[in-house]
Amino acid sequence: MKTLEVDEAKGTLADYARGLRRRPVILTRRGKPVAALVSVEDEDWESISLATNPEFMAIIARSRTRQAAEGGIPIEEVRRRLGLSKQRRRP
């Protein structure tokens, strides 16, 4: 990981992006992180969009909290409610 003070960044964004395969670049202001440049070369648009969407991440956090507090529905019950046959185990 490389850190770079925002006020000292002299290269172009393209220059910094070229080096992201090796390591991310953390941009700092007065020593505190403010942004990160990371490679997303092997990611798809939807994953990137959802992972950086605060509303979606809030939904996930609420779901995890609810799951921890209330538990979930066993897969057998889900299949029964949907009228699906029992899943056969692969040998």
Secondary structure, 3 states (H helix, E strand, C coil): CEEEEHHHCCCCHHHHHHCCCCCCEEEEECCEEEEEECCCCCCCHHHHHHHCCHHHHHHHHHHHHHHHHHCCCCHHHHHHHCCCCCCCCCC
